[in-house]
């Protein structure tokens, strides 16, 4: 076997920052990092150390390769260290030993107290430590240090710990150490790629409407949050939108996001954010490199359109289903004569628009919070009128968002008759719905009625025409005059033979 060559390469934070970085950030608290790492390899076995990776890197996701494909790398061994120097780590190193603590009295006078570290309370925050174990340790109080001073135990530090100088094994930043074998010398820029936690992005939308009229101006923002423990300077950033399936690392608690496999993403001028379909997702590219500092939140505008036609809809769903009926099945609902007889007086306000090129949009919209504003014609100022969440919306689909309840519209729903057949195999139910409009102009209200007792039904009497929207729901579109009232009546016959 060839002689063992040891070659040390330090990719310090400064050198990595100057190199081009590329990030693909997912809106589920993880990202794919790609960076260039200069390698100068000798024939045989090389020990290569690279510092500056994130503190939440997934070590088993690392891919190190020559992007040109000319150099064949064989990584025999990889070690990932994220236990950077901290007070907790140093206390754990000196467990069972006596160290000095600096204390101050009320007058600020310093003194030294010697104490033996019985327990450091250090809980490493890294991928290798299962989240449930960290939580159990914190609940049990194992994260509290225990220090023995003058033969007595203290469940806190007696002062500021004073440690000896750092050992050669101490690290200030997370690092990767590889054992790389190559048959010929090679000097080139390798591509380092890995999955890391601690990074996420989300979209948000500000929708501005005039005081009167059915148009909207839409401004969309991308908010990027970097909690990875590393800064990225002048990084090329892509944002992946969609519900991605990603597996949590073995033994770790789910962080609440929908996880999924991303391994294939590893190997693979001023303007607007560009977008394209990618697999079953959508990929957005920022128009220019950006710098993401650690623990920084950054906003980038990605959409700005004016004059989007957006209808205002009033929807009345008058059945107030109380919490006592939660999770009832169809048979329980069918047999309870009081189900659905409580009335909801609120009329919902919706804004609806088409995500189409004809309407000034026509691009996939990532999910995010939407905030609605109206411009007061008296002084031109914007007033907040409601907010909601927009789900992932493909192009040419309709967006309908609830913004609140109408102040000047009131609904009243009352059951006027109910009859169950003698054989208990059919029922007739009659409802009366009153809509009152206290506005100075007429409005159209969409009355939504759920026929919840059974799928086999027939409307045998009605005061207004309706549309069947699904197997157990109908909708009346009713005009309510200014400062007036409209009454909707219908009778439904159920048959569950």
CORMO-V688367 format. One line per field, one symbol per residue. psi: psi as a letter, one per 20 degrees, with the letter a starting at -180 (. if undefined). Layout:
BEGIN
psi: ???
END
This chain:
BEGIN
psi: qqqppoppoomrhghhhhqpqppopqkkkrrpppqpoppnqqpbppopporjrrikqohiippprohijhpopoohqppppjmqprggghhhhkpirprqpprpahjjpqrpppqpogphjpopnrhiophhhggghghijijpqppopljqppkrpiapqoqrqqriiqqhqqqppqoppqhqqporoqppqrpqajprqqqqppopqrhqrlqqppppqpppookijqqoplqppqpppropoppqqpiqqpjiqorrpjhhihi.qqbrpqqqpockappppqiqqqpoqpkqpppppipoqqkppoqpqpponiooorhijpkqrhhgghioiipjiqppippqpqppqpmqhhjjdkqpoqqrppppqqpohgjjqpppjrrapprporqjrpppppiaqphjppqppppiqpppqhjkjqqpppqpppppojrjqqqppoopppmihriorpoiqqhqqrpohaikprppoppprplaqpppqqpppqol.
END
